Every structure is written in structure tokens, then in C-alpha cells.
Amino acid sequence: MMSNSSRKIVGMMDTVSLDENSYKVMETKMMAHKTGKRILGEVQNTRPSKPTTPKINKEAATRKEIALEKQAEEHLLKENPRRFVIFPIQYHDIWQMYKKAEASFWTVEEVDLSKDMAHWEALKPNERKFISHVLAFFAASDGIVNENLVERFAQEVQVTEARFFYGFQIAIENIHSEMYSLLINTYIRDTHEREFLFNAIETLPCVRKKAEWALKWISDKDALYAERIIAFASVEGIFFSGSFAAIFWLKKRGLMPGLTFSNELISRDEGLHCDFACLMFKHLKHKPSEERVVEIVKDAVAIEQEFLTEALPVALIGMNNTLMKQYIEFVADRLLMELGCSKVFKSENPFDFMELISLEGKTNFFEKRVGEYQKAGVMAKAEDMKFTLDADF
């Protein structure tokens, strides 16, 4: 808007003589020039300022670019035109992991649930609630693990031996998911409750939180393969550990033989899957800092501790919440050491009965298949397969 002094000068300019060289004309021109500059300045000051673009953290962007460049150098992820043929074996340690998984194959039909219903009916309501909610988490979680294998790992990794393992792991996770779904179907007679448990990711907040953490790592396109390996080692090594321990606690009490036997088989499989993740991590040339590894593992520990001591407390089945927290920390320390890091929690194993998992099964084979069972001949060397009459009996 023009000020009064500016209008006065413009009026003077209209009345002055047209003699360009007169003193009055020259003076008016100078005043008009100065006023024009002042008016222009006033207008510019009243204009809305342009929105400022957010500053890009160039340092962080550069770090990410460097990390991606280093990831491209990983031999596990480099384009491999020979990936369609398995022989000759290039990675013998990875191949042995695959053969170990193959030797441990089982199906749900091998698990006898005939005695479980009588035990289930005798359980307290809190015990039934705990078991059903844990089974609901397990039923969904194996599908999430497979989502990661199908969508990410099996497509990214170019080493044939590792692809063999991932392919077999997908089949085993399917068996786990079928087993947990069958257990829910067997124990839960009410169709509405059954549907509630089958949709646990939507219906149970405590299950949703664990599922969302795992799904976040699948969908994060910026997360490096090395970071995602740690995350899913944590899913199978930490997220499952407390629930496995809770079911083994029932075995110690002589309860639910079908459930506890399937737990033996599944915990053995998941232990192998976690070991394989650690092996793949060891093959990486460029690993994340120890600080980053610890950060991911501690995140998983916090979620699992909350799940089993607050959201779905193990006190429901007579276990000690504090000892369960300690056990999860013990498992996390063991995982950190497998990933080449130092212990963070320095917790001892408070559950002596969990040592049974690492021991070979002593059960009579003809009574029932033991959790340590493996298929005959799969892990044997060629020379061990020869027929001979010299064997000692």
C-alpha cells in the first residue's frame, strides 16, 4: 500500500514542467527514484516467505550409501550365474547345515495328541489361557518367518547351498504352523475362541507387538541384510525361547505329552535355524558395529520380557516372572556370543530343566520318536554306507 508521502510526490510529478533540464524536474526525479526504492522494499517485506526445504543429513546419507556399497561386495549376495546347480559344493559348512536340517525332517502325523485332552480339561483356566495364547503367537509367527524367507532372504542370497537351506526351512516352518494350528483345533472346542486365536495378530495386542517388530524388518527396504539377519536370529532365538521354556515347564510337571513332544521337535528346528542365521552372519565381510548388533538384540529382549512377564505372565502357569526375565537375558547373551559380541546381561540360566533341550534324547525309540531323532543315513559319509560283515555288535 502507498504511503501519503509517496502520493504527494507522484502528484508533484504530474504538475511539473516538462522541461527535462529544469532544477525542479531533476529534483523530483531523484525523490521519485528514492521513493520507488522504498515502496519496492515495503512490498518485498510484505510478501510471504518461501517455505524452507528440510535440510538433508548429508552425513547420514553418505553413511548409508557407503554401507550399501559394502553390502554389494558381499559374496553371499553377489550375482551367481551358477546358482541353479548345487555341485560342486562351494560352502561346505552351509551345506552341512542343510543336510542336518534334512536329516531332522518330521511331520505332524508323528505327534500323538490322544492323551492331551484329558490333561487339558484338568488344567486351571489361567493355564489354559496361557497355553492357548502362546500357541496363537506361534501359529502366526512361523508364517511371518516364511514371509521373510520368501520375500527377502531367498531372493537376495545367491549362494546355492544357502538357498537349499532356506527352501527346506520354508517347508519346516509350514510344518510348525500346521502343528500349532492343529493343537489349537484340538484343544479349543469353541469356534469363536478358535477364530479369535487364529487371528491373534489382530485380536491380541501382546501378539501384535511381537509380530509388528518382525514385520517391520521385512518391509524396511533401507535395512541392510546383515541387520535383518540379526533381527530374525533374534525372532527365532529370543522371541521363541521363553515360550519354549514355558511349555517345557509343563513337561517337567508331566503334563500335555503331545504338546511337549511337538515342542521338543520345533525347538530343535528353531535352534538350528538360529544357528544358520549366525553362520550366515559369520560369512559376511562387512558386519555392523557391535553397538548396532546389541541394539537390535536388546530391542527383542525387551519385547519378549514384556510379553512373558506383563502381557501374558508365566505366573499363570506357576513359573517365576523374574526368573523368566533372567532366562531370556541368558539366551540373548548366548546369541550375542554366536554373533561375535560380548555378553551384555551376564545372566545365568535359572532353569535347570532347560538343559534337557541340549541333551540327546534317551527315550526308547520303540516307545516314541525322540526329539533328537534324525533320518537314517542322511548325515552319514559315503564310506559309512558300505555293507560290511566286520561290524561289531
Sequence and secondary structure as in RCSB ss.txt:
>XXXX:A:sequence
MMSNSSRKIVGMMDTVSLDENSYKVMETKMMAHKTGKRILGEVQNTRPSKPTTPKINKEAATRKEIALEKQAEEH
LLKENPRRFVIFPIQYHDIWQMYKKAEASFWTVEEVDLSKDMAHWEALKPNERKFISHVLAFFAASDGIVNENLV
ERFAQEVQVTEARFFYGFQIAIENIHSEMYSLLINTYIRDTHEREFLFNAIETLPCVRKKAEWALKWISDKDALY
AERIIAFASVEGIFFSGSFAAIFWLKKRGLMPGLTFSNELISRDEGLHCDFACLMFKHLKHKPSEERVVEIVKDA
VAIEQEFLTEALPVALIGMNNTLMKQYIEFVADRLLMELGCSKVFKSENPFDFMELISLEGKTNFFEKRVGEYQK
AGVMAKAEDMKFTLDADF
>XXXX:A:secstr
   HHHHHHHHHHHHS S TTSHHHHHHHHHHHHHHHHHHHHHHHHS          HHHHHHHHHHHHHHHT T
TTS  TTTT   S S HHHHHHHHHHHHT   GGGS  TTHHHHHHHS HHHHHHHHHHHHHHHHHHHHHHHHII
IIIHHH   HHHHHHHHHHHHHHHHHHHHHHHHHHHH   HHHHHHHHTHHHH HHHHHHHHHHHHHHH TTS H
HHHHHHHHHIIIIITHHHHHHHHHHHHTT  HHHHHHHHHHHHHHHHHHHHHHHHHHT SS   HHHHHHHHHHH
HHHHHHIIIIIS GGGGT  HHHHHHHHHHHHHHHHHHTT   SS      GGGGGGGS   S TTTS  TT   
TTTS  GGGGS  S    
